[in-house]
Amino acid sequence: MRVTSHISQQVEQVLDELLDVMPLSENHILVVGVSTSEVLGERIGTAGNRDVAKAVFAPVEKLSGEHGFHVAFQCCEHLNRALVVRRETLERFRLDEVTVVPAPNAGGSMAAYVYRQWPDAVMAESVQAHAGIDIGDTFIGMHLRPVAVPVRPSVKRIGQAHVTVARTRPKLIGGHRAVYVLDGE
């Protein structure tokens, strides 16, 4: 299907541009939120689509394999935005496991698709990801580490869905008046 091929190309380009700004490795988690309905130009939660989920999943899985970073796919609000992760990710980052199986109408088509693709898929309550891609305004911010910094990809839409990208950085504290050594008071 030509439409899904184009979606995969757009996702890969966005992810390539993120990786140019913030190289991700086995020490990082990328959180991905997707409304397959929004990708199709419909209102979020109204027209979930497995083919769109498959088209988004393929380039994320490919680049994750090439670079070694971990991926967490966010569910919708019906599952409190829990995330599908691999068991290795859950254990390595000491995430809290929850028990639920995402379905298209409770969790979203994207999460339901991913859960069935990974033989070691488990559900995590939350993550503190190092970077994220939000396709369709699914609000991944609750799963990003402080401090989130916007990344401006050249692709502004995946299909019909608005796309936003963020990386994170350590907090900058102090400034020119900060004291870092106790001077014998």
C-alpha positions as CSV (number, residue, x, y, z in Angstrom):
1,M,0.0,0.0,0.0
2,R,1.5,3.3,-1.1
3,V,0.1,5.4,1.7
4,T,1.7,3.2,4.4
5,S,5.0,3.2,2.5
6,H,5.0,7.0,2.6
7,I,4.2,6.9,6.3
8,S,7.2,4.6,7.0
9,Q,9.4,7.0,5.0
10,Q,8.2,10.0,7.0
11,V,8.8,8.2,10.3
12,E,12.2,7.1,9.3
13,Q,13.2,10.6,8.2
14,V,11.9,12.1,11.5
15,L,13.9,9.5,13.5
16,D,17.0,10.0,11.4
17,E,16.8,13.7,12.1
18,L,16.4,13.1,15.9
19,L,19.4,10.7,15.8
20,D,21.5,13.4,14.1
21,V,20.7,15.8,17.1
22,M,20.9,13.2,19.8
23,P,22.5,9.9,19.1
24,L,20.7,7.2,21.0
25,S,22.3,4.0,22.2
26,E,21.6,1.0,24.4
27,N,21.7,3.4,27.3
28,H,18.6,5.3,26.1
29,I,14.9,4.9,25.8
30,L,12.8,6.5,23.0
31,V,9.1,6.9,23.8
32,V,6.8,6.9,20.8
33,G,3.1,8.0,21.0
34,V,1.0,7.4,18.0
35,S,-2.7,8.1,17.1
36,T,-3.2,6.0,14.0
37,S,-6.6,7.8,13.6
38,E,-4.9,11.2,13.4
39,V,-2.4,9.8,10.8
40,L,-5.5,9.0,8.7
41,G,-6.9,12.5,9.2
42,E,-9.5,11.4,11.7
43,R,-10.1,12.5,15.3
44,I,-7.9,10.7,17.9
45,G,-9.4,7.5,19.1
46,T,-12.0,7.1,16.3
47,A,-10.4,5.2,13.4
48,G,-7.6,3.0,14.7
49,N,-5.7,1.2,11.9
50,R,-3.4,-1.8,12.1
51,D,-1.8,-1.0,8.7
52,V,-0.8,2.4,9.9
53,A,0.6,0.9,13.1
54,K,2.6,-1.5,11.1
55,A,4.0,1.3,8.9
56,V,5.1,3.3,11.9
57,F,6.5,0.3,13.7
58,A,8.8,-0.9,10.9
59,P,11.2,2.0,10.7
60,V,11.3,2.5,14.5
61,E,12.1,-1.2,14.9
62,K,14.7,-1.1,12.2
63,L,16.6,2.0,13.6
64,S,16.3,0.7,17.1
65,G,18.0,-2.5,15.9
66,E,20.8,-0.6,14.1
67,H,21.5,1.8,17.0
68,G,20.6,-0.4,20.0
69,F,18.3,2.1,21.7
70,H,15.2,0.9,23.6
71,V,11.7,1.8,22.6
72,A,8.5,2.3,24.7
73,F,5.2,2.7,22.8
74,Q,2.7,4.7,24.7
75,C,-0.9,3.5,25.2
76,C,-3.9,5.9,25.1
77,E,-5.5,7.4,28.2
78,H,-7.8,4.4,28.7
79,L,-4.8,2.5,30.0
80,N,-3.4,5.6,31.8
81,R,-0.8,6.0,29.1
82,A,1.0,2.8,30.2
83,L,3.7,1.7,27.7
84,V,4.6,-1.4,25.8
85,V,8.3,-2.3,26.2
86,R,10.4,-5.4,25.9
87,R,11.1,-7.3,29.0
88,E,14.8,-6.5,28.7
89,T,13.9,-2.7,28.8
90,L,11.7,-3.2,31.8
91,E,14.5,-5.0,33.7
92,R,17.4,-2.8,32.6
93,F,15.7,0.5,33.5
94,R,13.9,-1.0,36.6
95,L,10.5,-0.1,35.3
96,D,7.3,-1.0,37.2
97,E,5.4,-3.7,35.4
98,V,1.6,-3.5,35.2
99,T,-0.8,-6.2,34.0
100,V,-3.0,-5.4,31.0
101,V,-3.1,-6.4,27.3
102,P,-3.6,-3.4,25.0
103,A,-6.4,-3.6,22.5
104,P,-7.4,-1.2,19.7
105,N,-10.2,0.3,21.8
106,A,-8.4,0.2,25.1
107,G,-4.7,1.1,24.6
108,G,-4.8,2.1,21.0
109,S,-4.0,0.4,17.7
110,M,-0.4,1.2,17.9
111,A,0.2,-0.3,21.3
112,A,-2.0,-3.3,20.5
113,Y,0.0,-4.0,17.3
114,V,3.4,-3.6,19.1
115,Y,2.3,-5.9,22.0
116,R,1.6,-8.6,19.5
117,Q,4.9,-8.1,17.5
118,W,7.3,-8.5,20.4
119,P,7.4,-12.0,21.9
120,D,8.8,-10.6,25.1
121,A,6.4,-7.6,25.3
122,V,5.4,-6.4,28.8
123,M,3.6,-3.4,30.1
124,A,5.3,-0.6,32.1
125,E,3.4,1.9,34.1
126,S,5.8,4.8,33.2
127,V,9.2,5.6,31.8
128,Q,11.6,8.5,31.9
129,A,12.7,8.5,28.3
130,H,15.7,10.3,26.9
131,A,13.8,11.3,23.7
132,G,10.4,11.0,22.1
133,I,8.3,11.2,19.0
134,D,4.6,12.2,19.3
135,I,2.5,11.5,16.2
136,G,-1.0,12.9,16.5
137,D,-0.7,14.9,19.8
138,T,-0.8,11.9,22.1
139,F,1.0,13.9,24.8
140,I,4.2,11.9,25.6
141,G,5.6,14.6,27.9
142,M,4.7,12.7,31.0
143,H,7.2,10.0,29.9
144,L,10.2,12.3,29.1
145,R,13.0,13.1,31.5
146,P,13.5,16.7,32.6
147,V,14.5,18.8,30.7
148,A,12.8,18.3,27.4
149,V,14.1,20.2,24.5
150,P,12.2,20.5,21.2
151,V,13.7,19.1,18.0
152,R,12.3,20.7,14.9
153,P,12.2,17.9,12.2
154,S,11.7,18.9,8.5
155,V,8.7,16.6,8.5
156,K,5.8,18.4,10.2
157,R,3.2,15.7,9.7
158,I,3.1,11.9,9.5
159,G,0.2,11.3,7.2
160,Q,-2.3,13.8,8.4
161,A,-1.1,13.8,12.0
162,H,0.9,16.6,13.6
163,V,4.4,15.4,14.7
164,T,6.5,16.7,17.6
165,V,9.9,15.5,18.6
166,A,11.9,16.1,21.8
167,R,15.2,15.2,23.3
168,T,16.2,15.6,26.9
169,R,19.3,17.0,28.6
170,P,20.5,17.1,32.2
171,K,19.2,19.9,34.3
172,L,21.4,23.0,34.3
173,I,21.6,24.3,37.8
174,G,23.4,27.2,39.4
175,G,24.7,29.8,36.9
176,H,27.4,32.4,37.3
177,R,26.5,33.0,41.0
178,A,26.5,29.3,42.0
179,V,28.8,28.0,44.6
180,Y,30.3,24.6,44.1
181,V,33.0,24.5,46.9
182,L,32.5,25.3,50.5
183,D,35.1,28.0,51.3
184,G,35.8,27.3,55.0
185,E,33.0,29.1,56.7
